[in-house]
């Protein structure tokens, strides 16, 4: 399942680093759906596959469970949690609140060089679309949003977004087969508003972009119901 991690020796000073490395690796696997919802995993197997002791794996499991990505059940198998529509919509609310305000600030904060860098990212996204390279597009999508935050002098907002967007990411991965084109056009509109120094236009373009998941989640849940928590609505 996993390749061994390049980790430091487990002396006292390195234990936290090892736990962080295991956590980051497992979280990436969960968010990329390499470990799909419903997958059973065990401390023993993961520790063996990653070449670490069980303690950092146990600590990483606990952290993932607190974020809602693992269900740890005493005397039963630990399982990658099913996707919670409620958690997805809460993550979208947080992201929308932060990114709409961030892009409003970015309109006046970004330099011409910053805008040129964002334009280059758009062209890289265009190339990924032409190659039907969905994974690269997903990475470039995140980079586009991150660069807006950091280049506007609001890097801390991306840190907050990254901490909260994981539940959205699993749905976004499932949407890549049909939603990449819409996301690309949204990015073009966001950048066009930034280049025009249009504060309200940039905010609206970002708002529309982040609202797409509200429709996507219904379609994805209809197609992949086994990956979602049973529920009766989005409230």
N, CA, C and O of each residue as an XYZ file, in Angstrom:
940
protein
N       0.824     -1.207      0.000
C       0.000      0.000      0.000
C       0.857      1.255      0.000
O       0.587      2.190     -0.754
N       1.906      1.286      0.855
C       2.742      2.465      0.962
C       4.200      2.096      0.746
O       4.605      0.965      1.014
N       4.989      3.051      0.260
C       6.442      2.917      0.258
C       6.947      3.414      1.600
O       6.341      4.306      2.195
N       8.069      2.843      2.098
C       8.612      3.316      3.377
C       8.902      4.813      3.309
O       9.350      5.323      2.282
N       8.643      5.501      4.405
C       8.894      6.938      4.447
C      10.367      7.213      4.732
O      10.981      6.487      5.513
N      10.949      8.248      4.117
C      12.315      8.649      4.458
C      12.302      9.421      5.769
O      12.138     10.641      5.771
N      12.469      8.734      6.859
C      12.290      9.329      8.183
C      13.603      9.370      8.950
O      14.496      8.561      8.696
N      13.728     10.315      9.895
C      14.912     10.348     10.760
C      14.875      9.204     11.756
O      13.828      8.595     11.976
N      16.015      8.916     12.353
C      16.047      7.892     13.397
C      15.160      8.336     14.554
O      15.023      9.528     14.828
N      14.563      7.357     15.224
C      13.568      7.680     16.245
C      14.222      8.025     17.588
O      13.981      7.350     18.589
N      15.040      9.065     17.607
C      15.527      9.553     18.882
C      14.498     10.517     19.455
O      13.494     10.811     18.806
N      14.734     10.999     20.639
C      13.738     11.818     21.316
C      13.382     13.068     20.530
O      12.220     13.474     20.509
N      14.373     13.689     19.877
C      14.128     14.935     19.159
C      13.383     14.729     17.851
O      12.823     15.675     17.296
N      13.373     13.481     17.350
C      12.776     13.240     16.044
C      11.366     12.677     16.120
O      10.692     12.580     15.095
N      10.904     12.305     17.302
C       9.612     11.614     17.403
C       8.460     12.456     16.858
O       7.581     11.942     16.165
N       8.468     13.736     17.172
C       7.393     14.594     16.668
C       7.452     14.685     15.157
O       6.412     14.675     14.498
N       8.649     14.775     14.594
C       8.804     14.835     13.147
C       8.294     13.573     12.486
O       7.665     13.637     11.429
N       8.554     12.427     13.091
C       8.091     11.159     12.538
C       6.568     11.103     12.561
O       5.940     10.715     11.576
N       5.981     11.489     13.680
C       4.516     11.502     13.763
C       3.922     12.430     12.721
O       2.934     12.088     12.070
N       4.521     13.609     12.558
C       4.032     14.554     11.548
C       4.139     13.957     10.150
O       3.229     14.111      9.335
N       5.247     13.278      9.873
C       5.443     12.688      8.551
C       4.408     11.600      8.280
O       3.860     11.517      7.181
N       4.145     10.774      9.277
C       3.139      9.716      9.116
C       1.759     10.337      8.931
O       0.997      9.920      8.058
N       1.440     11.334      9.753
C       0.145     12.017      9.637
C      -0.023     12.647      8.261
O      -1.050     12.456      7.610
N       0.981     13.395      7.818
C       0.880     14.067      6.522
C       0.714     13.072      5.388
O      -0.065     13.297      4.461
N       1.454     11.963      5.466
C       1.371     10.941      4.424
C      -0.022     10.315      4.384
O      -0.621     10.189      3.316
N      -0.530      9.929      5.542
C      -1.849      9.295      5.591
C      -2.949     10.279      5.183
O      -3.881      9.910      4.469
N      -2.837     11.534      5.636
C      -3.846     12.523      5.256
C      -3.862     12.723      3.748
O      -4.931     12.810      3.143
N      -2.689     12.795      3.141
C      -2.615     12.950      1.688
C      -3.274     11.772      0.980
O      -3.987     11.955     -0.007
N      -3.035     10.568      1.484
C      -3.631      9.382      0.882
C      -5.157      9.402      1.001
O      -5.865      9.001      0.077
N      -5.652      9.872      2.143
C      -7.099      9.945      2.354
C      -7.722     10.999      1.445
O      -8.738     10.740      0.801
N      -7.121     12.183      1.388
C      -7.707     13.275      0.611
C      -7.630     13.013     -0.888
O      -8.488     13.470     -1.644
N      -6.608     12.279     -1.322
C      -6.469     11.958     -2.744
C      -7.280     10.727     -3.130
O      -7.289     10.321     -4.292
N      -7.963     10.133     -2.146
C      -8.779      8.930     -2.346
C      -7.946      7.703     -2.691
O      -8.480      6.713     -3.191
N      -6.626      7.759     -2.426
C      -5.821      6.546     -2.514
C      -6.244      5.590     -1.406
O      -6.128      4.372     -1.543
N      -6.734      6.154     -0.314
C      -7.428      5.399      0.736
C      -8.879      5.857      0.699
O      -9.230      6.834      1.360
N      -9.729      5.172     -0.061
C     -11.113      5.620     -0.239
C     -11.921      5.505      1.043
O     -11.564      4.735      1.935
N     -13.007      6.266      1.144
C     -13.918      6.113      2.282
C     -14.352      4.657      2.428
O     -14.694      3.994      1.449
N     -14.331      4.177      3.666
C     -14.724      2.800      3.933
C     -13.574      1.824      3.998
O     -13.771      0.664      4.360
N     -12.349      2.275      3.646
C     -11.177      1.396      3.686
C     -10.798      1.076      5.126
O     -10.734      1.970      5.970
N     -10.546     -0.205      5.406
C     -10.096     -0.613      6.727
C      -8.570     -0.583      6.765
O      -7.907     -1.093      5.862
N      -8.024      0.017      7.813
C      -6.572      0.080      7.970
C      -6.225     -0.249      9.412
O      -7.050     -0.084     10.311
N      -4.997     -0.716      9.631
C      -4.578     -1.082     10.986
C      -3.236     -0.457     11.305
O      -2.409     -0.243     10.419
N      -3.029     -0.167     12.576
C      -1.759      0.407     13.022
C      -0.607     -0.504     12.648
O       0.424     -0.043     12.157
N      -0.781     -1.806     12.881
C       0.304     -2.759     12.653
C       0.725     -2.755     11.188
O       1.915     -2.689     10.877
N      -0.252     -2.825     10.297
C       0.072     -2.882      8.872
C       0.699     -1.590      8.378
O       1.677     -1.617      7.631
N       0.137     -0.453      8.794
C       0.675      0.828      8.354
C       2.095      1.022      8.885
O       2.974      1.468      8.148
N       2.328      0.688     10.164
C       3.668      0.822     10.740
C       4.677     -0.027      9.976
O       5.792      0.417      9.700
N       4.282     -1.241      9.639
C       5.176     -2.134      8.906
C       5.465     -1.599      7.509
O       6.611     -1.614      7.062
N       4.433     -1.128      6.824
C       4.595     -0.663      5.453
C       5.403      0.621      5.370
O       6.135      0.837      4.404
N       5.270      1.490      6.400
C       6.004      2.755      6.394
C       7.363      2.652      7.069
O       8.164      3.585      7.006
N       7.626      1.516      7.717
C       8.915      1.336      8.360
C       9.092      2.150      9.617
O      10.179      2.663      9.882
N       8.017      2.277     10.406
C       8.071      3.035     11.657
C       7.480      2.189     12.769
O       6.912      1.125     12.522
N       7.620      2.674     14.009
C       7.003      1.981     15.134
C       5.510      2.285     15.169
O       5.023      3.129     14.417
N       4.793      1.597     16.041
C       3.341      1.781     16.089
C       2.936      3.104     16.725
O       1.864      3.625     16.415
N       3.774      3.671     17.621
C       3.355      4.864     18.350
C       3.084      6.055     17.432
O       2.036      6.683     17.581
N       3.969      6.403     16.489
C       3.637      7.536     15.616
C       2.420      7.264     14.745
O       1.690      8.189     14.390
N       2.198      6.005     14.399
C       1.004      5.660     13.624
C      -0.236      5.844     14.483
O      -1.246      6.374     14.021
N      -0.159      5.407     15.731
C      -1.291      5.574     16.652
C      -1.604      7.063     16.830
O      -2.768      7.465     16.807
N      -0.563      7.872     17.008
C      -0.765      9.316     17.167
C      -1.377      9.934     15.908
O      -2.258     10.790     15.991
N      -0.895      9.486     14.732
C      -1.430     10.009     13.472
C      -2.884      9.599     13.288
O      -3.703     10.398     12.833
N      -3.206      8.364     13.637
C      -4.598      7.901     13.564
C      -5.496      8.784     14.424
O      -6.590      9.167     14.010
N      -5.016      9.103     15.634
C      -5.825      9.920     16.538
C      -6.070     11.303     15.941
O      -7.194     11.804     15.972
N      -5.024     11.917     15.400
C      -5.171     13.248     14.799
C      -6.150     13.212     13.623
O      -6.976     14.112     13.470
N      -6.055     12.175     12.799
C      -6.965     12.055     11.663
C      -8.399     11.836     12.128
O      -9.343     12.323     11.505
N      -8.555     11.104     13.220
C      -9.909     10.875     13.734
C     -10.519     12.161     14.265
O     -11.720     12.384     14.110
N      -9.703     13.019     14.895
C     -10.216     14.289     15.408
C     -10.633     15.220     14.276
O     -11.498     16.077     14.459
N     -10.019     15.052     13.109
C     -10.387     15.855     11.943
C     -11.559     15.254     11.174
O     -12.063     15.861     10.229
N     -11.993     14.064     11.579
C     -13.144     13.441     10.946
C     -12.816     12.547      9.764
O     -13.704     12.224      8.976
N     -11.547     12.135      9.622
C     -11.161     11.318      8.471
C     -10.979      9.835      8.801
O     -10.895      9.009      7.892
N     -10.917      9.495     10.075
C     -10.837      8.091     10.479
C     -11.880      7.810     11.547
O     -12.132      8.640     12.421
N     -12.484      6.628     11.466
C     -13.367      6.146     12.522
C     -12.607      5.072     13.288
O     -12.375      3.975     12.780
N     -12.222      5.403     14.523
C     -11.510      4.453     15.370
C     -12.524      3.835     16.323
O     -13.096      4.513     17.176
N     -12.731      2.536     16.158
C     -13.739      1.836     16.956
C     -13.064      0.762     17.787
O     -12.491     -0.175     17.232
N     -13.119      0.879     19.125
C     -12.471     -0.108     19.999
C     -12.915     -1.524     19.668
O     -14.099     -1.801     19.472
N     -11.925     -2.412     19.611
C     -12.167     -3.839     19.345
C     -12.684     -4.104     17.932
O     -13.076     -5.227     17.612
N     -12.683     -3.077     17.092
C     -13.104     -3.269     15.702
C     -12.105     -2.578     14.788
O     -11.271     -1.800     15.252
N     -12.182     -2.854     13.502
C     -11.219     -2.287     12.556
C     -11.378     -0.771     12.457
O     -12.493     -0.250     12.480
N     -10.254     -0.077     12.347
C     -10.274      1.356     12.057
C     -10.589      1.540     10.579
O     -10.064      0.813      9.736
N     -11.438      2.502     10.264
C     -11.906      2.675      8.894
C     -11.785      4.140      8.473
O     -12.032      5.049      9.266
N     -11.404      4.351      7.225
C     -11.441      5.694      6.667
C     -12.899      6.142      6.640
O     -13.758      5.445      6.100
N     -13.172      7.295      7.219
C     -14.556      7.732      7.377
C     -15.232      7.957      6.036
O     -14.596      8.340      5.054
N     -16.531      7.712      6.016
C     -17.336      8.058      4.863
C     -17.429      9.579      4.760
O     -17.276     10.278      5.762
N     -17.676     10.089      3.569
C     -17.754     11.529      3.365
C     -19.023     12.076      4.012
O     -20.121     11.569      3.784
N     -18.855     13.104      4.811
C     -19.980     13.758      5.476
C     -20.387     14.998      4.690
O     -19.634     15.971      4.663
N     -21.558     14.994      4.048
C     -22.003     16.210      3.353
C     -22.033     17.426      4.265
O     -21.719     18.535      3.831
N     -22.407     17.230      5.523
C     -22.446     18.354      6.469
C     -21.051     18.940      6.652
O     -20.891     20.160      6.667
N     -20.030     18.076      6.793
C     -18.665     18.560      6.971
C     -18.172     19.264      5.714
O     -17.441     20.251      5.799
N     -18.571     18.758      4.542
C     -18.187     19.392      3.279
C     -18.750     20.808      3.205
O     -18.041     21.746      2.838
N     -20.017     20.958      3.552
C     -20.656     22.269      3.454
C     -20.125     23.238      4.508
O     -20.039     24.440      4.258
N     -19.771     22.725      5.675
C     -19.150     23.585      6.680
C     -17.779     24.075      6.199
O     -17.425     25.237      6.395
N     -17.016     23.183      5.570
C     -15.711     23.565      5.033
C     -15.870     24.607      3.937
O     -15.082     25.550      3.859
N     -16.877     24.449      3.093
C     -17.112     25.426      2.029
C     -17.456     26.797      2.614
O     -17.003     27.823      2.108
N     -18.256     26.808      3.677
C     -18.633     28.072      4.314
C     -17.387     28.805      4.813
O     -17.236     30.008      4.600
N     -16.502     28.068      5.476
C     -15.275     28.672      6.000
C     -14.409     29.190      4.854
O     -13.888     30.305      4.899
N     -14.269     28.352      3.828
C     -13.421     28.746      2.700
C     -13.996     29.958      1.977
O     -13.252     30.861      1.595
N     -15.299     29.984      1.788
C     -15.926     31.111      1.111
C     -15.709     32.408      1.899
O     -15.366     33.440      1.321
N     -15.908     32.350      3.209
C     -15.746     33.549      4.033
C     -14.325     34.104      3.937
O     -14.126     35.315      3.848
N     -13.343     33.204      3.956
C     -11.949     33.640      3.927
C     -11.509     34.093      2.535
O     -10.862     35.129      2.389
N     -11.863     33.312      1.519
C     -11.326     33.613      0.180
C     -12.013     34.796     -0.497
O     -11.378     35.515     -1.269
N     -13.281     35.006     -0.225
C     -13.937     36.177     -0.812
C     -13.295     37.451     -0.276
O     -13.030     38.380     -1.040
N     -13.044     37.503      1.017
C     -12.398     38.689      1.581
C     -10.947     38.800      1.125
O     -10.442     39.900      0.899
N     -10.281     37.656      0.991
C      -8.890     37.667      0.534
C      -8.782     38.237     -0.879
O      -7.908     39.057     -1.156
N      -9.674     37.800     -1.771
C      -9.574     38.259     -3.154
C      -9.920     39.743     -3.266
O      -9.417     40.429     -4.156
N     -10.768     40.238     -2.377
C     -11.060     41.675     -2.364
C      -9.788     42.463     -2.016
O      -9.505     43.500     -2.615
N      -9.044     41.963     -1.057
C      -7.780     42.604     -0.700
C      -6.764     42.469     -1.830
O      -5.999     43.393     -2.109
N      -6.769     41.292     -2.482
C      -5.784     41.018     -3.534
C      -5.908     41.991     -4.705
O      -4.910     42.303     -5.356
N      -7.110     42.469     -4.977
C      -7.327     43.372     -6.114
C      -6.389     44.574     -6.045
O      -5.828     44.977     -7.064
N      -6.217     45.140     -4.882
C      -5.357     46.316     -4.747
C      -3.939     45.969     -4.292
O      -3.029     46.790     -4.411
N      -3.753     44.759     -3.775
C      -2.444     44.395     -3.225
C      -1.507     43.778     -4.256
O      -0.290     43.926     -4.146
N      -2.052     43.091     -5.254
C      -1.201     42.369     -6.198
C      -0.498     43.325     -7.159
O      -1.091     44.282     -7.657
N       0.764     43.045     -7.401
C       1.548     43.811     -8.368
C       1.361     43.217     -9.766
O       0.751     42.161     -9.929
N       1.892     43.911    -10.762
C       1.836     43.379    -12.123
C       2.590     42.057    -12.222
O       2.171     41.162    -12.957
N       3.696     41.922    -11.494
C       4.444     40.663    -11.489
C       3.614     39.541    -10.857
O       3.646     38.401    -11.321
N       2.872     39.872     -9.796
C       1.997     38.877     -9.171
C       0.944     38.397    -10.164
O       0.691     37.197    -10.279
N       0.343     39.320    -10.868
C      -0.686     38.968    -11.841
C      -0.108     38.126    -12.968
O      -0.764     37.211    -13.465
N       1.126     38.436    -13.372
C       1.781     37.646    -14.413
C       2.019     36.211    -13.935
O       1.882     35.260    -14.705
N       2.376     36.068    -12.658
C       2.585     34.725    -12.102
C       1.278     33.939    -12.077
O       1.266     32.743    -12.369
N       0.180     34.607    -11.730
C      -1.124     33.951    -11.745
C      -1.530     33.586    -13.171
O      -2.118     32.529    -13.402
N      -1.217     34.454    -14.117
C      -1.515     34.161    -15.521
C      -0.753     32.922    -15.979
O      -1.282     32.100    -16.727
N       0.488     32.792    -15.526
C       1.282     31.602    -15.869
C       0.639     30.340    -15.311
O       0.622     29.301    -15.970
N       0.112     30.432    -14.098
C      -0.585     29.277    -13.521
C      -1.825     28.912    -14.331
O      -2.135     27.733    -14.505
N      -2.530     29.925    -14.823
C      -3.691     29.673    -15.669
C      -3.270     28.919    -16.930
O      -3.957     27.993    -17.358
N      -2.145     29.312    -17.522
C      -1.670     28.636    -18.733
C      -1.234     27.206    -18.426
O      -1.426     26.308    -19.246
N      -0.653     26.995    -17.256
C      -0.310     25.625    -16.856
C      -1.575     24.790    -16.667
O      -1.600     23.608    -17.009
N      -2.609     25.398    -16.130
C      -3.880     24.694    -15.989
C      -4.461     24.350    -17.358
O      -5.011     23.266    -17.554
N      -4.335     25.278    -18.299
C      -4.830     25.040    -19.650
C      -4.110     23.832    -20.275
O      -4.730     22.990    -20.926
N      -2.794     23.771    -20.061
C      -2.013     22.657    -20.599
C      -2.424     21.336    -19.941
O      -2.521     20.310    -20.613
N      -2.664     21.365    -18.631
C      -3.100     20.150    -17.941
C      -4.458     19.687    -18.451
O      -4.703     18.489    -18.593
N      -5.337     20.646    -18.725
C      -6.645     20.310    -19.283
C      -6.481     19.656    -20.652
O      -7.153     18.669    -20.951
N      -5.596     20.197    -21.485
C      -5.392     19.657    -22.829
C      -4.869     18.233    -22.775
O      -5.174     17.418    -23.646
N      -4.070     17.929    -21.736
C      -3.509     16.592    -21.573
C      -4.447     15.666    -20.794
O      -4.139     14.493    -20.581
N      -5.592     16.203    -20.375
C      -6.516     15.444    -19.522
C      -5.821     14.921    -18.264
O      -6.098     13.821    -17.786
N      -4.916     15.740    -17.751
C      -4.168     15.391    -16.544
C      -4.896     15.985    -15.345
O      -4.582     17.086    -14.892
N      -5.867     15.241    -14.843
C      -6.738     15.765    -13.785
C      -5.977     15.999    -12.478
O      -6.241     16.967    -11.765
N      -5.031     15.105    -12.168
C      -4.307     15.250    -10.908
C      -3.449     16.510    -10.916
O      -3.391     17.235     -9.923
N      -2.773     16.772    -12.056
C      -1.977     17.993    -12.142
C      -2.870     19.227    -12.072
O      -2.512     20.228    -11.451
N      -4.032     19.148    -12.712
C      -4.942     20.285    -12.650
C      -5.363     20.551    -11.211
O      -5.423     21.704    -10.782
N      -5.653     19.499    -10.470
C      -6.056     19.654     -9.069
C      -4.956     20.352     -8.265
O      -5.236     21.238     -7.458
N      -3.707     19.945     -8.490
C      -2.578     20.568     -7.793
C      -2.441     22.037     -8.175
O      -2.212     22.887     -7.315
N      -2.580     22.334     -9.457
C      -2.478     23.720     -9.935
C      -3.653     24.569     -9.453
O      -3.505     25.767     -9.215
N      -4.811     23.943     -9.312
C      -5.989     24.622     -8.760
C      -5.669     25.125     -7.356
O      -5.876     26.299     -7.050
N      -5.167     24.240     -6.509
C      -4.800     24.643     -5.155
C      -3.725     25.730     -5.177
O      -3.781     26.681     -4.398
N      -2.753     25.584     -6.070
C      -1.665     26.558     -6.130
C      -2.179     27.941     -6.518
O      -1.695     28.948     -6.002
N      -3.145     27.996     -7.413
C      -3.731     29.270     -7.830
C      -4.351     29.992     -6.635
O      -4.123     31.184     -6.431
N      -5.133     29.257     -5.853
C      -5.772     29.861     -4.680
C      -4.740     30.248     -3.622
O      -4.837     31.306     -3.000
N      -3.762     29.384     -3.432
C      -2.726     29.686     -2.433
C      -1.931     30.924     -2.814
O      -1.635     31.761     -1.961
N      -1.584     31.048     -4.094
C      -0.789     32.188     -4.542
C      -1.547     33.499     -4.374
O      -0.945     34.520     -4.039
N      -2.842     33.487     -4.598
C      -3.624     34.707     -4.376
C      -3.493     35.142     -2.921
O      -3.288     36.321     -2.631
N      -3.615     34.179     -2.008
C      -3.508     34.500     -0.580
C      -2.122     35.033     -0.233
O      -1.996     36.097      0.374
N      -1.092     34.301     -0.616
C       0.261     34.668     -0.190
C       0.732     35.952     -0.860
O       1.375     36.783     -0.218
N       0.421     36.124     -2.142
C       0.869     37.322     -2.852
C       0.101     38.567     -2.396
O       0.568     39.692     -2.576
N      -1.067     38.358     -1.812
C      -1.811     39.494     -1.250
C      -1.348     39.830      0.164
O      -1.884     40.736      0.801
N      -0.344     39.091      0.651
C       0.148     39.330      2.002
C      -0.724     38.705      3.075
O      -0.673     39.104      4.239
N      -1.532     37.714      2.677
C      -2.468     37.072      3.604
C      -2.230     35.565      3.645
O      -3.170     34.770      3.611
N      -0.965     35.194      3.718
C      -0.632     33.772      3.736
C      -1.295     33.004      4.865
O      -1.568     31.811      4.729
N      -1.554     33.673      5.975
C      -2.188     32.997      7.109
C      -3.588     32.510      6.757
O      -4.076     31.538      7.334
N      -4.240     33.195      5.801
C      -5.578     32.727      5.422
C      -5.498     31.386      4.724
O      -6.376     30.543      4.906
N      -4.452     31.171      3.921
C      -4.326     29.866      3.267
C      -4.056     28.771      4.288
O      -4.532     27.646      4.134
N      -3.296     29.093      5.328
C      -3.066     28.106      6.380
C      -4.392     27.693      7.010
O      -4.628     26.510      7.254
N      -5.254     28.670      7.271
C      -6.569     28.355      7.841
C      -7.424     27.564      6.847
O      -8.119     26.622      7.227
N      -7.365     27.952      5.586
C      -8.130     27.241      4.561
C      -7.650     25.798      4.455
O      -8.460     24.872      4.411
N      -6.328     25.606      4.413
C      -5.766     24.265      4.281
C      -6.171     23.371      5.450
O      -6.371     22.168      5.282
N      -6.288     23.963      6.624
C      -6.679     23.190      7.804
C      -8.135     22.747      7.743
O      -8.520     21.781      8.401
N      -8.943     23.446      6.959
C     -10.387     23.198      6.984
C     -10.966     22.640      5.686
O     -12.135     22.256      5.660
N     -10.190     22.585      4.619
C     -10.768     22.244      3.326
C     -10.708     20.762      2.981
O     -11.174     20.366      1.913
N     -10.147     19.937      3.857
C      -9.963     18.534      3.542
C     -11.243     17.811      3.153
O     -11.237     16.980      2.245
N     -12.339     18.123      3.833
C     -13.595     17.442      3.509
C     -14.099     17.855      2.122
O     -14.754     17.065      1.441
N     -13.797     19.081      1.705
C     -14.103     19.495      0.337
C     -13.223     18.756     -0.663
O     -13.682     18.397     -1.747
N     -11.960     18.527     -0.306
C     -11.010     17.958     -1.244
C     -11.425     16.578     -1.733
O     -11.222     16.242     -2.900
N     -12.000     15.786     -0.851
C     -12.401     14.440     -1.296
C     -13.515     14.526     -2.336
O     -13.534     13.752     -3.292
N     -14.432     15.456     -2.153
C     -15.483     15.653     -3.152
C     -14.897     16.236     -4.426
O     -15.289     15.852     -5.529
N     -13.961     17.160     -4.277
C     -13.320     17.744     -5.460
C     -12.608     16.681     -6.279
O     -12.656     16.724     -7.509
N     -11.949     15.727     -5.631
C     -11.273     14.657     -6.366
C     -12.286     13.844     -7.175
O     -12.018     13.450     -8.310
N     -13.438     13.604     -6.578
C     -14.481     12.847     -7.282
C     -15.109     13.656     -8.415
O     -15.706     13.086     -9.328
N     -14.979     14.968     -8.360
C     -15.590     15.828     -9.373
C     -14.691     16.061    -10.588
O     -15.138     16.632    -11.582
N     -13.434     15.627    -10.521
C     -12.481     15.957    -11.584
C     -12.889     15.429    -12.948
O     -12.503     15.989    -13.974
N     -13.668     14.354    -12.967
C     -14.059     13.766    -14.253
C     -15.022     14.655    -15.031
O     -15.178     14.479    -16.240
N     -15.678     15.615    -14.354
C     -16.667     16.429    -15.067
C     -16.610     17.923    -14.737
O     -17.256     18.724    -15.414
N     -15.850     18.311    -13.711
C     -15.921     19.701    -13.238
C     -14.665     20.527    -13.506
O     -14.647     21.720    -13.206
N     -13.627     19.930    -14.056
C     -12.380     20.674    -14.244
C     -12.552     21.859    -15.184
O     -11.988     22.927    -14.945
N     -13.329     21.679    -16.254
C     -13.514     22.756    -17.224
C     -14.181     23.970    -16.578
O     -13.774     25.107    -16.813
N     -15.206     23.722    -15.766
C     -15.870     24.828    -15.077
C     -14.909     25.543    -14.129
O     -14.894     26.772    -14.054
N     -14.107     24.756    -13.406
C     -13.154     25.357    -12.476
C     -12.153     26.225    -13.223
O     -11.805     27.316    -12.771
N     -11.691     25.735    -14.368
C     -10.729     26.497    -15.159
C     -11.318     27.834    -15.613
O     -10.669     28.874    -15.497
N     -12.537     27.801    -16.124
C     -13.173     29.045    -16.571
C     -13.411     29.993    -15.391
O     -13.298     31.211    -15.537
N     -13.737     29.437    -14.234
C     -13.894     30.281    -13.039
C     -12.583     30.982    -12.703
O     -12.573     32.168    -12.373
N     -11.480     30.245    -12.787
C     -10.175     30.842    -12.497
C      -9.869     31.975    -13.471
O      -9.333     33.012    -13.080
N     -10.210     31.774    -14.731
C     -10.000     32.837    -15.711
C     -10.788     34.092    -15.339
O     -10.289     35.208    -15.478
N     -12.022     33.903    -14.867
C     -12.852     35.052    -14.502
C     -12.307     35.741    -13.254
O     -12.319     36.969    -13.165
N     -11.837     34.965    -12.307
C     -11.248     35.554    -11.103
C     -10.026     36.390    -11.474
O      -9.873     37.520    -11.009
N      -9.154     35.824    -12.319
C      -7.954     36.543    -12.715
C      -8.299     37.782    -13.534
O      -7.677     38.830    -13.360
N      -9.276     37.674    -14.418
C      -9.676     38.836    -15.223
C     -10.139     39.983    -14.328
O      -9.823     41.143    -14.591
N     -10.881     39.663    -13.282
C     -11.341     40.700    -12.354
C     -10.173     41.297    -11.575
O     -10.139     42.502    -11.323
N      -9.210     40.444    -11.193
C      -8.023     40.956    -10.515
C      -7.240     41.896    -11.431
O      -6.781     42.955    -11.003
N      -7.097     41.499    -12.684
C      -6.352     42.325    -13.636
C      -7.069     43.649    -13.918
O      -6.433     44.670    -14.184
N      -8.406     43.611    -13.855
C      -9.190     44.830    -14.080
C      -9.307     45.683    -12.821
O      -9.899     46.763    -12.848
N      -8.739     45.192    -11.718
C      -8.825     45.883    -10.427
C     -10.285     46.106    -10.022
O     -10.659     47.169     -9.526
N     -11.094     45.072    -10.248
C     -12.532     45.117     -9.983
C     -12.815     44.351     -8.689
O     -12.925     43.125     -8.697
N     -12.930     45.073     -7.596
C     -13.086     44.436     -6.290
C     -14.370     43.617     -6.212
O     -14.340     42.443     -5.843
N     -15.495     44.236     -6.560
C     -16.766     43.515     -6.476
C     -16.816     42.357     -7.469
O     -17.361     41.297     -7.161
N     -16.251     42.555     -8.656
C     -16.239     41.485     -9.654
C     -15.404     40.298     -9.208
O     -15.788     39.148     -9.421
N     -14.266     40.572     -8.592
C     -13.414     39.492     -8.108
C     -14.096     38.721     -6.986
O     -14.041     37.492     -6.948
N     -14.731     39.437     -6.085
C     -15.435     38.785     -4.978
C     -16.570     37.901     -5.494
O     -16.750     36.778     -5.022
N     -17.335     38.409     -6.463
C     -18.442     37.635     -7.012
C     -17.944     36.414     -7.775
O     -18.539     35.340     -7.685
N     -16.857     36.573     -8.526
C     -16.304     35.439     -9.273
C     -15.827     34.346     -8.328
O     -16.025     33.161     -8.597
N     -15.203     34.737     -7.229
C     -14.754     33.754     -6.250
C     -15.949     33.093     -5.572
O     -15.942     31.886     -5.328
N     -16.968     33.881     -5.271
C     -18.160     33.345     -4.616
C     -18.852     32.297     -5.501
O     -19.254     31.237     -5.021
N     -18.981     32.599     -6.770
C     -19.592     31.658     -7.713
C     -18.752     30.391     -7.824
O     -19.284     29.281     -7.846
N     -17.454     30.565     -7.892
C     -16.536     29.429     -8.016
C     -16.679     28.470     -6.837
O     -16.800     27.260     -7.028
N     -16.665     29.006     -5.635
C     -16.716     28.151     -4.447
C     -18.107     27.589     -4.187
O     -18.264     26.660     -3.395
N     -19.115     28.146     -4.849
C     -20.481     27.633     -4.684
C     -20.762     26.432     -5.581
O     -21.778     25.761     -5.398
N     -19.897     26.147     -6.534
C     -20.172     25.047     -7.461
C     -20.304     23.710     -6.752
O     -21.045     22.834     -7.199
N     -19.596     23.555     -5.665
C     -19.632     22.285     -4.954
C     -21.027     21.979     -4.410
O     -21.343     20.818     -4.149
N     -21.863     23.003     -4.236
C     -23.213     22.790     -3.731
C     -24.029     21.936     -4.699
O     -24.839     21.114     -4.271
N     -23.818     22.126     -5.993
C     -24.479     21.285     -6.990
C     -23.713     19.991     -7.228
O     -24.317     18.938     -7.429
N     -22.390     20.067     -7.206
C     -21.570     18.890     -7.481
C     -21.799     17.779     -6.470
O     -21.824     16.601     -6.829
N     -21.966     18.148     -5.212
C     -22.087     17.125     -4.181
C     -23.329     16.266     -4.388
O     -23.307     15.073     -4.088
N     -24.413     16.854     -4.897
C     -25.624     16.070     -5.172
C     -25.364     15.049     -6.279
O     -25.751     13.886     -6.171
N     -24.706     15.501     -7.339
C     -24.399     14.596     -8.459
C     -23.457     13.482     -8.031
O     -23.657     12.319     -8.381
N     -22.430     13.843     -7.273
C     -21.443     12.852     -6.851
C     -22.054     11.858     -5.882
O     -21.772     10.661     -5.950
N     -22.892     12.352     -4.979
C     -23.527     11.447     -4.023
C     -24.464     10.484     -4.735
O     -24.597      9.332     -4.324
N     -25.121     10.947     -5.807
C     -25.992     10.061     -6.569
C     -25.190      8.967     -7.271
O     -25.658      7.837     -7.412
N     -23.965      9.316     -7.716
C     -23.135      8.359     -8.443
C     -22.290      7.481     -7.525
O     -21.937      6.359     -7.891
N     -21.963      7.985     -6.332
C     -21.056      7.268     -5.427
C     -21.639      7.241     -4.013
O     -20.955      7.566     -3.043
N     -22.881      6.861     -3.913
C     -23.553      6.884     -2.619
C     -22.871      6.051     -1.559
O     -22.986      6.351     -0.371
N     -22.153      4.998     -1.968
C     -21.508      4.112     -1.003
C     -20.345      4.800     -0.275
O     -19.882      4.308      0.754
N     -19.875      5.931     -0.803
C     -18.757      6.649     -0.190
C     -19.214      7.708      0.804
O     -18.385      8.336      1.463
N     -20.510      7.913      0.920
C     -21.060      8.981      1.746
C     -21.796      8.429      2.961
O     -22.330      7.321      2.940
N     -21.807      9.228      4.011
C     -22.622      8.904      5.176
C     -24.099      8.908      4.778
O     -24.529      9.788      4.033
N     -24.874      7.949      5.256
C     -26.317      8.004      5.015
C     -26.891      9.250      5.668
O     -26.592      9.535      6.827
N     -27.703      9.988      4.945
C     -28.311     11.187      5.503
C     -29.514     11.580      4.654
O     -29.694     11.106      3.532
N     -30.335     12.467      5.231
C     -31.595     12.811      4.573
C     -31.557     14.179      3.911
O     -32.470     14.522      3.160
N     -30.531     14.960      4.168
C     -30.458     16.299      3.569
C     -29.139     16.924      3.903
O     -28.273     16.279      4.496
N     -28.970     18.190      3.527
C     -27.722     18.902      3.739
C     -27.778     19.826      4.946
O     -26.803     20.526      5.219
N     -28.843     19.849      5.646
C     -28.954     20.780      6.764
C     -28.195     20.277      7.978
O     -28.181     20.940      9.016
